[in-house]
Amino acid sequence: RPRRLAVIGGGPIGVEMAQCFARLGSEVTLFEALPRILMHDDPAAAQAVHRALESDGVAIRTSCTIGRVEKLDAIRVIHSVLPDRPTLSEHFDQILVAAGRKPCVEGMDLEKAGVDFDPKSGIHVDDRLKTTASHIFAAGDVASPYKFTHAADAMARIVVQNALFPFKARASRLVVPWCTYTDPELAHVGLTPQLAEERQIEIDTYELSFRDLDRALLDGECEGLARIHVRRGNGRVVGGTIVARHAGEMIGQITMAVSARRKLDVFSKTIQPYPTRAEALRKLGDDFRRSKLQPGVQALLRRYLAWLR
């Protein structure tokens, strides 16, 4: 166990390892060049993970540029620049670099096989996962922006179907969730508000703080949240984010709703065991149904209920 550990990179691997080593007793400093950690995730969700890391003692340096690194005997020195201070020199026992990955495609003679690839993005495939050599397919991290085990498994199934059977499948139809295994976990699937804006898709967002969830209150873990995004007008679920312990176990229900093109009210009609965190989904479904009541209908309901009394 290094006494002082520097982690370079604030993506999923960086934050997972930073929190892990902090809980093992290391003094951890996390360096991230971008304005916040977990830039591909919902900002509110990423901020919740940020607070959790800091509560575990991780020092987080965002908008940080590393000028150089040097080794002095057994000590590593990182010279970095932050927006509000001059160059900062810090000493560490070890450095963990988690600033991205590149595909291992060199030395395979892919050129001789007629397979196009890029050293950074990997092997070029079409929507059927066929390479530029029509008899060769590729799947997994080397051919996908989704660097996850479960995504590789789903792509492998597409390859088997397209290579051996007449009914073809498309990779673009995959709905791929992901989970960052910090404590609390951050799980996401589908669109974020930022991505919806880029694609010019109008959405409505329904959010629940776990402070309003009985199971979270009982467990003393109220920092979580659940957010579900629906397409404006028809209420179809297009994405969602959960921050909570075991969020990865919960995101599957939202993934199913996105895949099946279901409306958010499907969760209102689904009975969840009580008390569980999954009840957050039912509450969000109820919020959606209430939002669809027109003012005139609400007034009629109030009058009817008053008459019943």
Residue pairs with C-beta under 8 A, 6 or more apart in sequence:
1 21
1 24
1 25
1 26
2 21
2 26
2 92
2 93
2 94
3 26
3 27
3 93
4 26
4 27
4 29
4 91
4 92
4 93
4 94
5 18
5 21
5 26
5 27
5 28
5 29
5 92
5 93
5 94
5 95
5 96
6 28
6 29
6 31
6 76
6 78
6 90
6 92
6 94
6 95
6 96
7 14
7 17
7 18
7 21
7 28
7 29
7 30
7 31
7 95
7 96
7 98
8 14
8 31
8 66
8 95
8 96
8 97
8 98
8 99
9 31
9 32
9 97
9 98
9 99
9 100
10 30
10 31
10 32
10 34
10 36
10 37
10 38
10 39
10 60
10 62
11 37
11 38
11 39
11 40
11 98
11 99
11 100
12 38
12 178
12 180
13 98
14 30
14 32
14 37
14 96
14 98
14 99
15 30
15 37
15 38
15 49
15 53
15 180
15 182
16 180
16 181
16 182
17 96
17 98
18 28
18 30
18 53
18 58
19 52
19 53
19 56
19 58
19 182
19 183
21 28
21 96
22 28
22 53
22 56
22 57
22 58
23 56
27 57
28 57
28 58
28 59
29 58
29 59
29 60
29 61
29 90
29 92
30 37
30 53
30 58
30 59
30 60
30 61
31 61
31 64
31 66
31 78
31 80
32 60
32 61
32 62
32 63
32 64
33 63
33 64
33 65
33 66
34 62
34 63
35 62
35 63
36 43
36 46
36 47
36 50
36 62
37 46
37 49
37 50
37 53
37 60
37 62
38 45
38 46
38 49
38 180
38 186
39 46
41 180
41 186
41 188
41 192
41 241
42 188
42 192
42 193
42 227
42 241
44 225
44 227
45 186
45 188
45 225
45 227
45 241
45 242
45 243
46 186
48 184
48 186
48 223
48 224
48 225
48 243
49 180
49 182
49 184
49 186
49 243
50 60
51 223
52 182
52 183
52 184
52 223
53 60
53 182
54 60
61 80
61 82
63 82
63 83
64 80
64 81
64 82
65 80
65 81
66 78
66 79
66 80
67 79
67 80
67 81
67 87
68 79
69 76
69 77
69 78
69 79
69 95
70 76
70 77
70 79
71 77
74 93
75 91
75 92
75 93
76 91
76 92
76 93
76 94
76 95
77 89
77 90
77 91
77 92
78 89
78 90
78 92
78 95
79 87
79 88
79 89
80 87
80 88
80 90
81 87
81 88
82 88
101 141
101 147
102 119
102 120
103 117
103 119
103 120
103 121
103 122
103 123
103 141
103 142
104 142
105 117
105 119
105 122
105 123
105 142
106 119
110 116
110 117
110 123
113 133
113 136
114 132
114 133
115 123
115 124
115 131
115 132
115 133
115 136
115 138
116 123
116 124
116 131
116 132
117 123
117 124
118 124
122 138
122 141
122 142
122 143
122 144
123 131
123 138
123 142
123 143
124 131
124 132
124 143
125 131
125 137
125 138
125 143
125 171
127 170
127 171
127 172
128 137
128 158
128 162
128 168
128 169
128 170
128 171
129 137
129 138
129 139
129 143
129 155
129 158
129 159
129 162
129 171
130 136
130 137
130 162
131 137
131 138
137 159
137 162
137 163
138 159
139 152
139 155
139 156
139 158
139 159
140 151
140 152
140 155
140 156
141 147
141 152
143 155
144 151
144 152
144 155
144 171
146 176
146 178
148 176
148 178
150 176
150 177
151 174
151 176
154 174
154 176
155 171
155 174
157 169
158 169
158 170
158 171
158 174
161 167
161 168
161 169
162 168
162 169
175 189
175 190
175 255
175 258
175 259
176 189
177 187
177 188
177 189
177 251
177 252
177 254
177 255
178 187
178 188
178 189
179 185
179 186
179 187
179 188
179 247
179 248
179 251
180 186
180 187
181 248
183 245
184 221
184 223
184 224
184 243
184 244
184 245
184 247
185 242
185 243
185 244
185 245
185 246
185 247
185 248
186 241
186 242
186 243
186 247
187 241
187 242
187 243
187 247
187 248
187 250
187 251
188 239
188 240
188 241
188 242
188 251
189 239
189 240
189 251
189 254
189 255
189 258
190 229
190 237
190 238
190 239
190 240
190 254
190 255
190 258
191 199
191 201
191 203
191 229
191 238
191 239
192 229
192 239
192 241
193 203
193 205
193 229
195 239
196 202
196 203
196 229
196 238
196 239
201 231
201 238
202 231
202 232
202 233
203 229
203 230
203 231
203 232
203 238
203 239
204 229
204 230
204 232
204 235
204 291
205 227
205 228
205 229
205 230
206 227
206 228
206 230
206 264
206 284
206 287
206 288
206 291
207 225
207 226
207 227
207 228
207 284
208 225
208 226
208 227
208 280
208 283
208 284
208 287
209 222
209 224
209 225
210 216
210 221
210 222
210 223
210 224
210 225
210 226
210 244
210 277
210 280
211 217
211 222
212 283
213 222
213 224
213 277
213 279
213 280
213 283
214 274
214 275
214 279
215 275
215 276
215 277
215 279
216 222
216 224
216 244
216 277
218 275
219 245
221 244
221 245
223 243
224 242
224 243
224 244
224 245
224 247
224 277
225 241
225 242
225 243
225 244
226 240
226 241
226 242
226 243
226 244
226 250
226 280
226 281
226 284
227 240
227 241
227 242
228 237
228 239
228 240
228 254
228 264
228 281
228 284
229 237
229 238
229 239
229 240
230 236
230 237
230 238
230 263
230 264
230 288
231 238
234 263
235 263
235 264
235 265
235 288
235 292
236 261
236 262
236 263
236 264
237 254
237 257
237 258
237 261
237 262
237 263
237 264
237 266
238 258
239 254
239 258
240 251
240 254
240 258
242 250
242 251
242 254
242 280
244 250
244 277
245 277
246 277
250 277
250 278
250 280
250 281
253 267
253 270
253 278
253 281
254 281
256 262
257 264
257 266
257 267
263 288
264 284
264 285
264 288
265 285
265 288
265 289
266 285
267 281
267 282
267 284
267 285
268 282
268 285
268 286
268 288
268 289
269 285
270 281
270 282
270 285
271 282
272 278
272 279
272 281
272 282
273 279
293 301
